Amino acid sequence: MKRYVIVHHDDQPVALVMCDSKLDNSACLALAWRLTNNREGSWSLGPEFDDGEVNTDYSTDRILLAPNYNGGKIEEGLRSSMRGDEFVLDGITYVVDRIGFQRKDA
């Protein structure tokens, strides 16, 4: 069974991240954070770059919800998640804080 986190950048949904139902809320949010950050590649691009180099930030546990295209040309990719972005898990919205997440209605 899977749980899902919808990641919003600037009020736009950009990714749906799947996590195992055995993970607690903190672990699911941390996974969504990791899978929507550019570390050594681009989280929002495919498994390989145009030059054949492997994109180490690619994951099959994430579905891209926002377009990566501008007039048919592939962009560099979407930005990393950052403070103020919203992650929705089980219908509850969490806001990325300086360290970790804060429940929005708390």
C-alpha positions in Angstrom: 0.0 0.0 0.0 1.2 3.5 -0.8 0.7 6.9 0.6 1.1 10.1 -1.4 2.5 13.5 -0.9 1.6 16.3 -3.3 4.4 18.9 -3.4 3.5 22.5 -4.2 6.0 25.2 -5.3 4.5 28.7 -5.2 0.9 27.3 -5.0 1.4 25.1 -8.0 1.4 21.3 -7.7 4.7 20.1 -9.1 5.1 16.5 -7.9 3.3 13.5 -6.5 5.6 11.4 -4.3 4.8 7.9 -3.4 5.9 6.5 0.0 5.4 3.2 1.7 2.4 3.1 4.0 4.7 1.8 6.8 6.5 5.1 6.9 5.3 7.7 9.5 4.4 11.2 8.4 7.9 12.6 9.1 9.5 10.0 7.0 7.1 10.5 4.1 7.6 14.2 4.2 11.4 13.8 4.3 11.3 11.4 1.3 9.2 13.9 -0.6 11.7 16.6 0.3 14.6 14.5 -0.9 12.9 13.5 -4.1 12.1 17.1 -5.0 15.6 18.6 -4.6 18.3 18.9 -7.2 21.4 17.4 -5.6 23.6 16.0 -8.4 21.2 16.2 -11.3 17.7 17.4 -11.8 14.8 15.8 -9.9 12.3 16.9 -12.6 14.0 15.5 -15.7 14.2 12.0 -17.0 16.7 9.1 -16.1 19.3 10.4 -18.6 20.3 13.8 -19.9 20.6 14.6 -23.6 24.4 13.8 -23.5 23.7 10.3 -22.1 24.8 11.1 -18.6 22.8 9.4 -15.9 20.5 11.7 -13.9 21.1 10.6 -10.3 18.2 12.6 -9.0 15.7 10.7 -11.1 13.2 8.5 -9.2 10.3 6.3 -10.2 8.7 7.1 -6.8 7.7 10.5 -8.0 5.4 11.7 -10.8 6.0 15.1 -12.3 2.8 17.3 -12.2 4.2 20.6 -13.6 5.5 21.1 -17.2 9.2 21.1 -17.8 8.8 22.6 -21.3 8.9 26.1 -22.7 7.7 26.3 -26.3 8.5 22.6 -26.9 12.1 23.0 -25.6 13.2 21.1 -22.5 14.1 23.5 -19.7 16.8 22.9 -17.2 14.3 21.5 -14.8 12.3 22.7 -11.9 13.8 24.3 -8.8 14.3 22.4 -5.6 11.8 22.5 -2.8 12.5 25.2 -0.3 11.2 27.0 2.8 7.5 28.1 2.4 6.6 25.3 -0.1 3.6 23.2 0.9 3.5 19.4 1.1 0.1 17.7 1.4 0.0 14.3 3.0 -3.3 12.5 3.9 -5.2 15.8 3.3 -3.1 17.7 5.8 -0.9 20.6 4.5 2.6 20.9 5.9 4.8 24.0 5.2 8.6 23.6 4.8 10.1 25.5 7.7 13.7 26.5 8.4 14.2 23.0 9.9 11.6 20.4 9.0 7.9 20.9 8.5 5.1 22.7 10.3 1.5 21.7 10.0 -0.3 24.6 8.3 -3.4 24.7 10.5 -1.4 24.4 13.7 
